[in-house]
Amino acid sequence: QVQLVESGGGLVQPGGSLRLSCVASGIRFSLNNMGWYRQATEKSRELVASISPSGNTEDAYSVKGRLTIGRNNAKNTVYLQMNSPEPNDTAVYYCNRAPSSRAAAWGQGTRVTVSS
């Protein structure tokens, strides 16, 4: 069965940095587009960045230049580097296959709070 385990969240100040990680099992990771999603309080879950098996990335306009997705196929791991996050980046972050129509069971997510 698919298991997605996110980690690395926490409290970060605006202008700081944070790196999220997600280890996937139960899928052929190296063959799948992967994405980072987020869900802020009282908002719908949204896809913020995706990456192809070969490393081509797509970012949501709202996060361009601040959130960068990466992957290590040998470690079945996808990363999200957050540089100079803003308060509106506060959310629970999840990884999964992309697009959302191909998503597997969701993990527990990792909470990121951007605040001074």
FENDAUR-V542302 format. One record per run of one state. SS is the DSSP state (A for helix, B for strand, O for the rest). FROM is the first residue (numbers start at 1). TO is the last residue. If there is no record, write none. Layout:
BEGIN
ss from to
SS FROM TO
SS FROM TO
END
This chain:
BEGIN
ss from to
O 1 2
B 3 7
O 8 9
B 10 12
O 13 16
B 17 25
O 26 28
A 29 31
O 32 33
B 34 39
O 40 45
B 46 51
O 52 56
B 57 59
O 60 60
A 61 63
O 64 66
B 67 72
A 73 75
O 76 76
B 77 83
O 84 86
A 87 89
O 90 90
B 91 97
O 98 99
A 100 102
O 103 109
B 110 114
O 115 116
END
